[in-house]
Amino acid sequence: MRNHQKLLWIAVAVVTLAAGCVGAAGNAGASGGAKETLTIGVLTDQSGLGASGNQTTPLGVKAGTLLAAKEGYDIKYVVADTATSPTGALTAAQKLVEADHVSAVVGNSAVFFGAAPYLAANHIPVVGVAEDGGEWTTDTNMFSVFGFLNPADVSTTFGKIYKLLGASVIGTLGYGISPSSADSAKGAAVSAQAAGLKVGYLNANFPFGGTNVAPEALAMKTAGVDGLYGSVDPNTNFALITALRQDGDHLKVAILPDGYGGDLTQAGPGAIASGQGVYFTLSYEPVEMHTAATEQFQSYLKKAGVTGLPTYAEYNGYISVAALVDALKTAGTNPTDQKLITALAGVKNFNAAGLLGSHSFDLNDRAGTAIGIDACEYLTKLSGSNFDLVKGADPICGTQIAGKSV
């Protein structure tokens, strides 16, 4: 275990990115008069297959440090690359703790489960997103900023979305290596069935990051699928949508949990063309809503160097820092790891710096929900280069279906 007597609540860190080192301008912090300073680690997929969805996490964290500075906290960060490997995640976590001496970790990785046991054993506070596995619900040092999802439970949300949009035969795809991806694909199918819709195709064991989707597209076409849910990364989803269109299967509804905003626009004209008419879910308010919270978020992102629409990873990085700020307000001066964990567990009405709208949740409620906060999702549709808000889905909310699981 780490020697807790040697923990330093300091303001000295170097931000290491995949491209190299960023100087002082890359580590925005509070000006003179900050109440506390904190060095954190950012454990994310900067390379490998998971990078397509998580590579921009540090930019969101950087924007979050500006939010923290407004509240009087000077947060510095060190980025560690998992290389989208469970072993790489563990090695990266060990570096953050043993070499960089971070006091908390922001986790946004498809393979975070590789680092989780080590971080739990060393009592390191973790905030981030439960996108990879069940350790977020069992490890009490970990706090998911979009709730402790239990994808094995099923809500009415996706069934309601498909009915709203007019789909009748549903096809779903998930990654076998990721329990949350696989269970989400299964859960969407069960939700559709509970709404009286037909499930024509379900594959919850697709290879992680794969783009060889010709067999899946053909099987979906044969089954008459007109509603798609891909609980996979954007590269897999867009390959599947393109293949379906080439096969002549003109989907009525394609719903993707990833790809909103900068995830799509930064991928280039090909992705934008593939994404036409596609619906994108989001756990937080889309910036197209132009609320006070989204305007603040975009303002900090711009100062952090983001000129276009935000990515989902940027949302998650920003909101993870917001959770730390909420905890620091009650953690006391120079808190130990355990005091910070206790303070995170005490955040009972977390609203993601306003990006959950009228909703909030207990950051330590590990019973979780089937999908999203209060089983809610925001929905946008790509038209041209615009993400249009969907009437009746800002957000659309459901309830857990009693007795249903995957």
Residue pairs with C-beta under 8 A, 6 or more apart in sequence:
1 121
1 122
1 123
2 97
2 98
2 122
2 124
4 123
4 336
4 337
6 101
7 101
7 103
7 336
7 337
8 39
8 101
9 36
9 37
9 38
9 103
9 334
9 335
10 37
10 39
11 29
11 34
11 37
11 38
11 39
11 74
11 76
12 39
12 76
13 27
13 39
13 76
13 77
13 78
13 100
13 102
14 21
14 78
15 21
15 22
15 26
15 27
15 58
15 76
15 77
15 78
15 79
16 22
16 78
16 79
16 80
17 26
17 46
17 58
17 79
18 46
18 47
18 55
18 81
26 62
27 62
27 65
27 76
27 77
28 62
28 65
28 66
28 69
28 303
28 304
29 37
29 65
29 69
29 74
29 75
29 76
30 68
30 69
30 72
30 73
30 74
31 69
33 72
34 69
34 72
34 73
34 74
35 72
35 73
36 72
36 73
36 74
36 328
36 333
36 334
37 73
37 74
37 75
37 76
38 73
38 74
38 75
38 76
38 103
38 104
38 324
38 328
39 75
39 76
39 77
39 78
39 100
39 101
39 102
39 103
40 61
40 75
40 76
40 77
40 78
40 102
40 103
40 104
40 105
40 106
40 321
40 324
41 77
41 78
41 79
41 80
41 93
41 96
41 97
41 100
41 102
41 104
41 105
41 106
42 57
42 58
42 61
42 77
42 78
42 79
42 80
42 105
42 106
42 108
42 317
43 80
43 82
43 89
43 92
43 93
43 96
43 105
43 106
43 107
43 108
43 109
43 112
43 115
43 128
44 54
44 55
44 57
44 58
44 79
44 80
44 81
44 82
44 106
44 107
44 108
44 109
44 313
45 51
45 53
45 54
45 55
45 81
45 82
45 83
45 84
45 108
45 109
45 110
45 111
46 54
46 55
46 79
46 81
46 82
46 83
47 55
47 81
47 83
47 84
48 82
48 83
48 84
48 85
48 88
49 84
49 110
49 208
49 209
49 233
49 235
50 82
50 84
50 109
50 110
50 111
50 209
50 233
51 84
52 209
52 233
52 234
52 235
53 110
53 233
53 234
53 258
53 263
53 312
53 313
54 108
54 109
54 110
54 313
55 313
56 262
56 311
56 313
56 314
56 317
57 106
57 108
57 313
57 314
57 316
57 317
58 77
58 79
58 317
59 301
59 304
59 305
59 306
59 311
59 314
59 317
60 301
60 310
60 311
60 313
60 314
60 315
60 316
60 317
60 318
60 319
60 320
60 321
61 77
61 106
61 317
61 318
61 320
61 321
62 77
62 304
62 305
62 317
63 297
63 300
63 301
63 303
63 304
63 306
63 314
63 317
63 318
63 321
64 75
64 300
64 317
64 318
64 319
64 320
64 321
64 322
64 325
65 74
65 75
65 76
65 77
65 321
66 300
66 303
66 304
67 296
67 300
67 318
67 321
67 322
67 325
67 353
68 74
68 75
68 321
68 324
68 325
69 75
71 325
71 329
73 325
73 328
75 321
75 324
77 106
78 96
78 100
78 102
80 92
80 93
80 95
80 96
80 100
81 88
81 92
82 88
82 89
82 92
82 109
82 111
82 112
82 114
82 115
84 109
84 110
84 111
84 209
85 111
85 114
86 111
86 113
86 114
87 114
88 111
88 114
89 109
89 111
89 112
89 113
89 114
89 115
90 114
90 115
90 118
92 115
93 105
93 115
93 118
93 119
93 124
94 118
96 102
96 105
97 118
97 119
97 122
97 124
102 124
103 125
103 337
103 340
104 124
104 125
104 126
104 127
104 324
104 340
105 119
105 124
105 125
105 126
105 127
105 128
106 126
106 127
106 128
106 317
106 320
106 321
106 324
107 115
107 126
107 127
107 128
107 129
107 142
107 320
108 128
108 129
108 131
108 313
108 316
108 317
108 320
109 115
109 128
109 131
109 132
110 131
110 132
110 178
110 208
110 233
111 132
112 128
112 131
112 132
112 133
112 135
113 132
113 133
113 135
116 126
116 133
116 135
116 139
116 142
117 135
119 126
119 139
119 141
119 142
120 135
120 139
120 141
120 142
123 141
123 337
123 338
123 341
124 141
124 337
125 141
125 143
125 327
125 337
125 340
125 341
125 344
126 139
126 141
126 142
126 143
127 142
127 143
127 144
127 145
127 320
127 323
127 324
127 344
128 142
128 143
128 144
128 145
128 316
128 320
129 144
129 145
129 146
129 316
129 320
130 136
130 137
130 144
130 146
130 147
130 148
130 149
130 180
131 178
131 180
132 178
132 179
132 180
133 178
133 179
133 180
134 179
134 180
135 142
136 142
136 144
136 148
136 149
137 148
137 150
137 366
137 368
138 366
140 341
140 345
140 366
141 341
143 323
143 344
143 345
143 347
143 363
143 364
145 316
145 319
145 320
145 322
145 323
145 350
145 352
145 363
146 283
146 284
146 316
146 319
146 352
146 372
146 373
147 361
147 365
147 368
147 369
147 372
147 373
148 365
148 366
148 367
148 368
149 180
149 368
149 369
149 370
149 371
149 372
150 367
150 368
150 369
150 370
151 179
151 180
151 183
151 184
151 186
151 187
151 370
151 371
151 406
152 183
152 187
152 405
152 406
153 187
153 368
153 369
153 370
153 400
153 404
153 405
154 187
154 190
154 191
154 194
154 370
154 400
154 401
154 404
154 405
154 406
155 187
155 191
155 369
155 370
155 371
155 375
155 398
155 399
155 400
155 401
156 191
156 194
156 195
156 375
156 398
156 399
156 400
156 401
157 191
157 370
157 371
157 372
157 375
157 376
157 377
157 396
157 397
157 398
158 187
158 188
158 191
158 192
158 229
158 255
158 371
158 398
159 191
159 192
159 193
159 194
159 195
159 196
159 197
159 398
160 195
160 396
160 398
161 255
161 279
161 281
161 377
161 379
161 393
161 396
162 170
162 192
162 195
162 197
162 227
162 253
162 255
163 195
163 197
164 390
164 392
164 393
164 396
165 227
165 252
165 253
165 255
165 279
165 390
166 252
166 253
167 197
167 226
167 227
167 252
167 253
168 197
168 198
168 226
168 227
169 197
169 198
169 199
169 200
169 223
169 224
169 225
169 226
169 227
170 188
170 189
170 192
170 197
170 198
170 199
170 200
170 201
170 225
170 227
170 228
170 229
171 199
171 200
171 201
171 202
171 220
171 223
171 225
171 227
171 228
171 229
172 185
172 186
172 188
172 189
172 199
172 201
172 202
172 203
172 204
172 228
172 229
172 230
172 231
173 185
173 203
173 204
173 206
173 216
173 228
173 229
173 230
173 231
173 232
173 236
173 237
173 240
174 181
174 182
174 183
174 184
174 185
174 186
174 203
174 204
174 205
174 206
174 231
174 232
175 181
175 182
175 205
175 206
175 207
175 208
175 209
175 231
175 232
176 182
176 204
176 205
176 206
176 207
176 208
177 207
177 208
178 208
180 231
181 204
181 231
181 232
182 204
182 205
182 231
183 204
183 406
184 231
184 257
184 371
185 202
185 203
185 204
185 229
185 230
185 231
186 202
186 204
186 406
187 370
187 371
187 406
188 229
188 231
189 199
189 202
189 229
190 401
190 404
190 405
190 406
191 398
191 401
192 198
192 199
192 227
193 199
194 401
194 404
197 227
200 220
200 223
200 224
200 225
201 216
201 219
201 220
201 223
201 225
203 216
206 216
206 232
206 236
209 233
209 235
209 236
210 236
211 235
211 236
211 239
213 236
213 239
213 240
213 243
214 243
216 240
216 243
217 240
217 243
217 244
217 246
217 247
217 249
218 247
220 228
220 244
220 249
221 244
221 247
221 248
221 249
225 244
225 249
225 251
226 249
226 251
226 252
226 253
227 251
227 252
227 253
227 254
227 255
228 240
228 241
228 244
228 251
228 253
228 254
228 255
229 255
229 256
229 257
230 236
230 237
230 240
230 254
230 255
230 256
230 257
231 257
232 258
233 258
234 256
234 258
234 259
234 263
234 264
234 267
234 271
237 254
237 256
237 258
237 259
238 259
238 267
238 271
238 274
238 275
241 251
241 254
241 274
241 275
241 278
242 274
244 251
245 251
253 279
254 277
254 278
254 279
255 278
255 279
255 280
255 281
255 379
256 278
256 279
256 280
256 281
257 280
257 281
258 280
258 312
259 271
259 275
259 278
259 280
260 280
260 281
260 282
260 286
260 312
260 380
260 387
261 286
261 287
261 308
261 309
261 310
261 311
261 312
261 387
262 306
262 308
262 309
262 310
262 311
262 314
263 311
263 312
263 313
264 271
264 272
264 275
264 280
264 382
265 272
265 308
265 309
265 385
266 308
266 311
272 382
272 385
275 382
276 382
276 383
276 384
277 381
277 382
277 383
278 381
278 382
279 379
279 380
279 381
279 390
280 379
280 380
280 381
280 382
280 387
281 377
281 378
281 379
282 312
282 315
282 377
282 378
282 379
282 380
283 315
283 372
283 373
283 377
283 378
284 315
284 319
284 352
284 355
284 356
284 378
285 291
285 293
285 294
285 354
285 355
285 356
285 357
285 378
286 294
286 378
286 380
286 387
286 389
287 294
287 297
287 298
287 309
287 310
288 380
288 386
288 387
288 388
288 389
289 389
289 394
291 354
291 357
292 354
293 352
293 353
293 354
293 355
293 357
294 355
296 353
296 354
297 310
297 315
297 318
297 353
297 355
298 310
300 318
301 310
301 314
301 318
306 314
309 387
315 355
318 353
319 352
319 353
319 355
322 352
322 353
323 344
323 347
323 350
323 352
323 363
324 344
326 347
326 350
326 363
327 340
327 343
327 344
327 346
327 347
328 335
328 340
328 343
329 343
330 343
330 346
331 339
331 340
331 342
331 343
332 339
335 343
344 363
344 364
345 363
345 364
346 364
347 362
347 363
347 364
348 362
348 363
348 364
349 360
349 361
349 362
350 356
350 360
350 361
350 362
350 363
351 357
351 359
351 360
356 373
357 395
359 373
359 374
359 376
359 395
360 373
361 373
361 374
369 375
369 400
370 398
370 400
370 401
371 377
371 398
372 395
374 397
375 397
375 398
375 399
375 400
376 395
376 396
376 397
376 398
377 393
377 395
377 396
377 397
378 393
378 394
378 395
378 396
379 389
379 390
379 393
379 394
379 395
379 396
380 387
380 388
380 389
380 390
381 387
381 388
381 390
382 388
